Amino acid sequence: MKGMSVRSYKTDDIIFVEDQVAVILDGVVHMKSHAENVLPPKLLAKYEQGDIIGYEKADKGLSKKVETWCLVKHPTEVAFFSPRDFDVIAIFNFIVSLELARAK
């Protein structure tokens, strides 16, 4: 798909989402933060196949904070999109779901 890149990660790799939207294709990722405590960092979320990280409209920017990172718990594949491209996909999926609901 145009505008998408896929990356593979090994266990214990660290992912910084930064200015992208990430979709977990396979594997398990934990989002952690040291905003409150450096040691141990706080577990904020567990992500699995199909989960989305870095979509500010959904997580209110939590995944973009400097003190937040993602730790790969099992070998993982992640698809990355620009926020603009992801918005287009999200709108398209919403329209399709509306059309499917109307067809029922």
Steps between C-alpha positions, in 0.01 A plus 500: 500500500633842408607705802544196724823344619530171690774431751586189699620514860660246732415441866624788720534743208376850578263689271453875509189581296583874474325656198338184362201279561587136565273199452608173660483233229629218719660473843472672837619847604482669843485879526696627798571838654746637751306826553417406860785262586822433317533157660283310453326662202121487502319263264244713311362253246538159338461485123435197281406425140274771357568756773597855406775707662567867435161608370461823695125514445472176696771525767505879543874513429605256774716294266679814373627615839878508548489272804291232324634207299391157380678180598465196273404194708487244216630522142277762341414648161375858487351699212578873514293777341518876497215649709353654183497167313353325803220761521405421141491126577296556819244715314475244220443215751234707678314562175520131406365397842209742460419358159514144635269596787251655257504187283382282789 
